[in-house]
Amino acid sequence: MRKSKASKIRTRIEYLRTVIETECSATTCRESGKCRHEGEKQAARHALGRLLEKLKGAAENDRDEHAEAWAKIYARGYDEYGNTYSMGNKYRSGQSMKDRAAGIRADIKMARAAGKAPLVEEGSGLMSQALETYRFDPIGEAPAQIKFRVKIGRGYGSIEINVDNIPQDWGWVAGEVTEYEGETYTRWHRSQALKDLEAELKSVGEAYNADFGSNLSTDCFAQAFFVFVESDDPATLARRAEYEQRHRKSRASRD
Ligand SMILES: [Zn+2]
């Protein structure tokens, strides 16, 4: 996408629609007849599809006091023909694991880029609700310092999405546990925001999955691959840091 466009874009939906609708003007793409940016457009369609699904759900929920506001934002997601961007659960079955991982990476990258534009317009009277917009776009709303890694698991049967560099006070809630001998230790629980982020990443990954006739009643599972989302709690991170330090020291003493 051309950078100059972004400055005029007011909302996340507009950003995604611009990526989707702007025709590629790159000379190399026109000359070859094959646009290199198709993956970017595809990722924007997925991001908009996910966003609209969630907004639609909120708009349809009568108990939500903001339902009308979300419905208005939702309506903006339609193109001029009244089409919405939906995403099917099996939309890219039959891909290689490499392409699936690349697609998931592109989806996350697009969600992060679009997340820089506000979901609600400034001065629309909706800014007071901006705090709860995270639930519509957990990937776009996650703290900027978070890093995502997508890799193919051993044996090519799974894809792992790692969430790294999570701010502790955003992602984790400490719980004191007292053992029967009176000793206490801290058990870390995921915050709601981290749970939402992990669920969204899982659904992004599962969208690339294909099901070749799993049947719950016969316990037959025939999925193409598994999607794992991993985030390490502060205790695990501390243990790993300690281990690495010891490892470094023992290596240094050997030299
Ligand atoms: Zn292009």
Residues whose N, C-alpha, C, O or C-beta is under 5 A from the ligand:
A	BS01	ZN	C24 A26 C29 C35 R36 H37
